[in-house]
């Protein structure tokens, strides 16, 4: 084999690795589309901040919408904030508060796919919010000990994506960051 070719191969492989990565810049990065993540992302976008939610699945709401029987507690007479909106949309889907108050323990129960679709429609209404699905968190990006972003692997094509932000919020179910 030609010596020039052997010298070229490592440089070519480095070039492939570098070009397979991309970097995205945003003001707020929310890692995880959990219930807290979707609430943080929606509220951030509503106050006029460019926001990205990076979610490892195709589902929004985390454990609150992915359970066998999705349920959350809360006084029906005190709706407020993002979850007050969410609950109002559940009432519209099912036909009222009494239709979701079907459990012995929790005040509000619903089908998981309904919760996911409501969160997706709420997110889609926000022009400053972008949700990137199928991004598996890999590691934080730090500068002088401050978290300035995160690196992800796209679960579909294996590409590495770095997202840098002024503010990073850990909304993973297990505190991965």
DRENVEX-593430 format. One line per field, with one value per residue (C-alpha): residue number from 0; residue in one letter; x, y, z. Coordinates in nm, 3 decimals. Layout:
num = (NUM, ...)
residuo = (A, ...)
c1 = (X, ...)
c2 = (Y, ...)
c3 = (Z, ...)
END
This chain:
num = (0, 1, 2, 3, 4, 5, 6, 7, 8, 9, 10, 11, 12, 13, 14, 15, 16, 17, 18, 19, 20, 21, 22, 23, 24, 25, 26, 27, 28, 29, 30, 31, 32, 33, 34, 35, 36, 37, 38, 39, 40, 41, 42, 43, 44, 45, 46, 47, 48, 49, 50, 51, 52, 53, 54, 55, 56, 57, 58, 59, 60, 61, 62, 63, 64, 65, 66, 67, 68, 69, 70, 71, 72, 73, 74, 75, 76, 77, 78, 79, 80, 81, 82, 83, 84, 85, 86, 87, 88, 89, 90, 91, 92, 93, 94, 95, 96, 97, 98, 99, 100, 101, 102, 103, 104, 105, 106, 107, 108, 109, 110, 111, 112, 113, 114, 115, 116, 117, 118, 119, 120, 121, 122, 123, 124, 125, 126, 127, 128, 129, 130, 131, 132, 133, 134, 135, 136, 137, 138, 139, 140, 141, 142, 143, 144, 145, 146, 147, 148, 149, 150, 151, 152, 153, 154, 155, 156, 157, 158, 159, 160, 161, 162, 163, 164, 165, 166, 167, 168, 169, 170, 171, 172, 173, 174, 175, 176)
residuo = (X, X, X, X, X, X, X, X, X, X, X, X, X, X, X, X, X, X, X, X, X, X, X, X, X, X, X, X, X, X, X, X, X, X, X, X, X, X, X, X, X, X, X, X, X, X, X, X, X, X, X, X, X, X, X, X, X, X, X, X, X, X, X, X, X, X, X, X, X, X, X, X, X, X, X, X, X, X, X, X, X, X, X, X, X, X, X, X, X, X, X, X, X, X, X, X, X, X, X, X, X, X, X, X, X, X, X, X, X, X, X, X, X, X, X, X, X, X, X, X, X, X, X, X, X, X, X, X, X, X, X, X, X, X, X, X, X, X, X, X, X, X, X, X, X, X, X, X, X, X, X, X, X, X, X, X, X, X, X, X, X, X, X, X, X, X, X, X, X, X, X, X, X, X, X, X, X)
c1 = (0.000, 0.119, 0.263, 0.080, -0.252, -0.175, -0.104, -0.425, -0.663, -0.637, -0.693, -0.993, -1.148, -1.099, -1.269, -1.567, -1.604, -1.589, -1.840, -2.087, -2.123, -2.339, -2.382, -2.704, -2.724, -3.028, -3.105, -3.255, -3.193, -3.427, -3.289, -3.587, -3.949, -4.078, -4.374, -4.141, -3.946, -4.249, -4.374, -4.034, -4.005, -4.352, -4.315, -3.970, -4.102, -4.402, -4.181, -4.010, -3.701, -3.574, -3.599, -3.515, -3.637, -3.416, -3.610, -3.471, -3.805, -4.094, -4.315, -4.381, -4.476, -4.240, -4.380, -4.701, -4.811, -4.623, -4.769, -5.015, -5.280, -5.174, -5.282, -5.191, -5.328, -5.454, -5.756, -6.007, -6.115, -5.768, -5.647, -5.338, -5.041, -4.934, -5.097, -5.421, -5.418, -5.333, -5.614, -5.862, -5.770, -5.820, -6.167, -6.250, -6.133, -6.324, -6.627, -6.563, -6.388, -6.616, -6.510, -6.142, -6.204, -6.240, -5.979, -5.980, -5.642, -5.582, -5.813, -5.732, -5.683, -5.642, -5.511, -5.135, -5.162, -5.412, -5.169, -4.886, -5.098, -5.211, -4.852, -4.750, -5.029, -4.942, -4.576, -4.660, -4.850, -4.529, -4.325, -4.011, -4.014, -3.853, -3.864, -3.594, -3.692, -3.474, -3.175, -2.998, -2.806, -2.434, -2.254, -2.263, -2.059, -1.876, -1.672, -1.481, -1.695, -2.026, -2.262, -2.308, -2.484, -2.508, -2.402, -2.649, -2.652, -2.932, -3.088, -3.204, -2.878, -2.612, -2.491, -2.356, -2.533, -2.412, -2.662, -2.521, -2.734, -2.723, -2.935, -2.952, -3.233, -3.212, -3.566, -3.469, -3.661, -3.344, -3.133, -2.896, -2.710)
c2 = (0.000, 0.348, 0.549, 0.865, 0.677, 0.555, 0.913, 1.034, 0.784, 0.921, 1.277, 1.164, 0.988, 1.301, 1.508, 1.269, 1.290, 1.670, 1.714, 1.471, 1.707, 2.015, 2.297, 2.484, 2.807, 2.909, 3.124, 2.845, 2.472, 2.240, 1.888, 1.654, 1.686, 1.573, 1.745, 2.004, 2.030, 2.103, 2.356, 2.530, 2.530, 2.670, 2.941, 3.038, 3.078, 3.276, 3.539, 3.586, 3.370, 3.140, 2.791, 2.435, 2.122, 1.822, 1.500, 1.144, 0.995, 1.100, 1.160, 1.468, 1.481, 1.220, 1.005, 1.209, 1.100, 0.773, 0.569, 0.284, 0.509, 0.871, 1.068, 1.376, 1.533, 1.883, 2.069, 2.111, 2.443, 2.598, 2.574, 2.775, 2.805, 2.559, 2.265, 2.456, 2.498, 2.133, 2.026, 2.255, 2.090, 1.747, 1.859, 1.963, 1.629, 1.420, 1.641, 1.800, 1.768, 1.488, 1.273, 1.271, 1.240, 0.864, 0.742, 0.675, 0.833, 1.096, 1.381, 1.374, 1.066, 1.039, 0.825, 0.866, 0.949, 1.226, 1.392, 1.364, 1.515, 1.804, 1.889, 1.869, 2.106, 2.349, 2.344, 2.384, 2.705, 2.870, 3.024, 3.062, 2.697, 2.417, 2.056, 1.822, 1.458, 1.145, 1.328, 1.117, 1.327, 1.247, 1.512, 1.873, 2.142, 2.358, 2.674, 2.773, 2.537, 2.680, 2.464, 2.635, 2.358, 1.986, 1.729, 1.475, 1.178, 1.167, 0.823, 0.806, 0.869, 0.857, 1.212, 1.418, 1.749, 2.020, 2.273, 2.581, 2.815, 3.106, 2.900, 2.520, 2.348, 1.984, 1.852, 1.487, 1.240, 1.138, 1.456, 1.337, 1.666)
c3 = (0.000, -0.082, 0.211, 0.098, 0.118, 0.472, 0.581, 0.416, 0.585, 0.944, 0.817, 0.612, 0.913, 1.125, 0.855, 0.848, 1.227, 1.228, 0.946, 1.110, 1.407, 1.414, 1.662, 1.734, 1.933, 2.141, 2.443, 2.658, 2.629, 2.816, 2.832, 2.856, 2.749, 3.089, 3.253, 3.404, 3.078, 2.864, 3.120, 3.131, 2.752, 2.692, 2.957, 2.833, 2.478, 2.600, 2.761, 2.424, 2.463, 2.188, 2.342, 2.244, 2.420, 2.348, 2.410, 2.376, 2.267, 2.043, 2.348, 2.563, 2.929, 3.070, 3.347, 3.376, 3.027, 2.977, 3.261, 3.215, 3.369, 3.358, 3.660, 3.855, 4.167, 4.208, 4.329, 4.044, 4.195, 4.177, 3.815, 3.734, 3.502, 3.235, 3.413, 3.455, 3.076, 3.028, 3.259, 3.079, 2.750, 2.909, 3.020, 2.663, 2.522, 2.774, 2.833, 3.172, 3.506, 3.624, 3.326, 3.430, 3.805, 3.776, 4.023, 4.393, 4.454, 4.186, 4.087, 3.716, 3.501, 3.124, 2.843, 2.788, 2.417, 2.491, 2.733, 2.480, 2.202, 2.424, 2.518, 2.151, 2.046, 2.326, 2.219, 1.850, 1.929, 2.054, 1.772, 1.986, 2.095, 1.898, 2.009, 1.886, 1.930, 1.942, 2.094, 2.356, 2.609, 2.605, 2.810, 2.922, 2.753, 3.005, 2.993, 3.308, 3.516, 3.389, 3.184, 2.849, 2.660, 2.602, 2.348, 2.213, 1.981, 1.728, 1.783, 1.420, 1.233, 1.506, 1.441, 1.728, 1.791, 2.027, 2.153, 2.322, 2.528, 2.770, 3.013, 3.043, 3.234, 3.342, 3.299, 3.264, 3.478, 3.665, 3.679, 3.405, 3.374)
END
